[in-house]
């Protein structure tokens, strides 16, 4: 008899990978994304300028969160702001200034 989803064959819930923990500043979040420290900044998606905190763990960005009470933020952080850290950690992100050459290829400027 099935008592729990753990009893269903091939239904892995990866409990160790998706465990939750409590961050001292932002509360409950994924245990693996609780940062070593937060960096205060502003969201760059629109012109409102909501305050946000970017979480850093082992010198890598692990998440972002809205900063309650910051100027311009009168509502919960929007989905775009919550995902702003994703392009910053993309392996496809340009890490130096680039320009197009005459054939349309990107070449480093520095």
N, C-alpha and C positions, 0 to 999 in steps of 0.2 A: 504494500500500500504506500502511496506517495504522501509523505507528510510535509515536504518542503520542495522548493524548486531544485535544491541541491540533490534530491533523490531522482530526478528525471535524468535518464541516461543522455550523455552528450550535451547537457545543458549546463555549461560552465558559467558561473557568475563572476569569476576572477576576483573574488573577495579581497585578496591581498593587493591586487592592482588598482582596485577602485574604492579602497577604504577611505573613509572621511576622517578628518581631523579638525581641530579648532585653531584658527589663527588668532593671535591676540588682538589684532586690529580689525579684521574683516569677518571674523566668525567662522562658521562651518564652510569647509571647502575640501576638495580632493587632497588626501594626505600627501601625494606626490607633488602637489603644486603649492604647498605651504612654503612661502619664500623665506630666505635668510633675512632679507630686509626689503622694504618698500621704498621706491623713489617717487617723490611727488612731482607731477607734471600736469600738463593739460592735454585733453583729447584734441587731435588734429583733424577729425573728420568733417566738422562743420564749423561755422563761425561763432557758435555759442560759447565755446571755450570752457566746457565743463572740466572741473578738476578731476584728475584721476591719479591713482597710485599704480605703478608698475612693479610687480613682484619679481625679485631676482633671487635665484638659487644656484649656487655653484657657478657664478658668473654668466648665467643664462637667464633670459626672460622666461618666466613660467606662467605669467598671467597678468591681468589688469583688473582694476576695480574702481568704481566711482568713489569720489571722496565726498561724503555727505557734508553739507554746509558750505561747500565751495561756491564762489561767485558763479552765477549762470546756471547752477544746477538746482532746479526746483522740483525735479522729479527723479525717479530711479534712472540709473545709467542705461542708455539705449543699447540695442544689440550691436550696432556698429562700434560703439566705444568699448564694449566688452570684448570684441574680437580684434581690437586694434593691434594687439601684440602679435597676432598671427603673421602678418606680412613682415614684421621686424625679425622674425626667426626663420623665415623661409630660406632654404638653400639657394633659391633662384634670385634672391635680393642682390641688387648691385651694391658692391662694397667700396666702390671708387667712382669718380666722375667718368662718364662715358659720352662719346660723340659718334655720330655716324660718319663713315668714310664715304668716298664717292660711289662705292658699290653697295652701300646700305648696311654694311657690317658695323657693329659696335666695337669701338676701340677705346682703350683707357686713355684718359687725358693726362694722367700724372706719370 
